[in-house]
Amino acid sequence: HSIVRDSGKEGISYSGNGAMIFNNLIIGNGKNLTGEYAISLSSGSQHQIINNTVHNNKNGGVRIGTSNNAPVFSTVVNNIIVQNPVGVREPSGSDYTGRATLDYNDVYNNTTNYSLSSGSGTVKGPNSIAVAPAFIDPANNDFRLGRQATGQAADSPVINKGSDTAENLGLGGRTAFTDKSPDVDQVDLGYHGTPLNPTDGVATVNQATLTFTQSGQGFT
């Protein structure tokens, strides 16, 4: 449930197995322009990237695998990935053998939305969308979702577009709306930054790269 922003390199980088990268706002990273992505998985399997908002990172959004020789196996669902040079990337070689499950994501307005390996067999799933998510005010870092009920012109098209209910995914106690209306029914895509329980909080990480290498550890 963190905000990771303005790092010179990656926002979140992981090597190992079983990463859980869940419900984070990852914006403006890669300022050194040396190729690092907002989220980067360099090895391993059983990774999950779920309900993150990935916006305006300078080199790319989500990188699943950094080498043809190190296959990565992951599930990437319920994310909003917008306005990056590349939305989702795998290694380009035909001999890459990793595979990702990509579905229920809004991948929109990246210079290239998907750059997937010809060898992996990874494809975007049938519930993938590419629409403007209708953030409240992204220019001022407000990535909550617009709704007519809170004065916006229209409801965000990413509302209720997720893979499961908010409650089942552990987001029943958080919201992406300005009026703290809870997320009910199918989960809304992206970061849920507002806790309904005032004892919860949010960690903000400025100008830092978070790297985890121990198998089985998650970042939430």
Secondary structure by P-SEA (a helix, b strand, c coil): cbbbcccccccbbbccccccccbbbbccccccccccccbbbcccccccccbbbbcccccccccccccccbbbbbcccbbbbcccccccccccccccccccccccccccccccccccccccccccccccccccccccccccccccccccccccccccccccccccccccccccccccccccccccccccccccccccccccbbbbbccbbbbbcccccccc
